[in-house]
Amino acid sequence: MSITQQYVLDTYRARQLGEPAPPAPGTQDWQVVREWRDHRQFRAVVAGRPARGRMRQALGRWLHVRPRSTG
């Protein structure tokens, strides 16, 4: 049975039972990759290695408060 056939079967079963449909295959792949990379970077920071990429940008935004304009 292919992934698509399994998805159609799961969607049919969910509809029969009144449950929400499962996500389509492949819709969350990139989110999983991003979360895995962020977790790896977090573990690196905890271990004392420098942060890079999205983690560093997030930390930079959090630590560097911009002065408010009074205009």
Contacts in CASP RR format, 6 or more apart in sequence:
PFRMAT RR
TARGET T0000
AUTHOR 0000-0000-0000
METHOD contacts of the structure
MODEL  1
MSITQQYVLDTYRARQLGEPAPPAPGTQDWQVVREWRDHRQFRAVVAGRP
ARGRMRQALGRWLHVRPRSTG
1 9 0 8 1.000
3 25 0 8 1.000
4 25 0 8 1.000
7 22 0 8 1.000
7 24 0 8 1.000
7 25 0 8 1.000
10 21 0 8 1.000
10 22 0 8 1.000
11 21 0 8 1.000
11 22 0 8 1.000
14 20 0 8 1.000
14 21 0 8 1.000
14 22 0 8 1.000
15 21 0 8 1.000
34 54 0 8 1.000
37 54 0 8 1.000
38 54 0 8 1.000
38 55 0 8 1.000
41 51 0 8 1.000
41 52 0 8 1.000
41 53 0 8 1.000
41 54 0 8 1.000
41 55 0 8 1.000
42 55 0 8 1.000
44 50 0 8 1.000
44 51 0 8 1.000
45 51 0 8 1.000
45 55 0 8 1.000
50 56 0 8 1.000
51 59 0 8 1.000
END
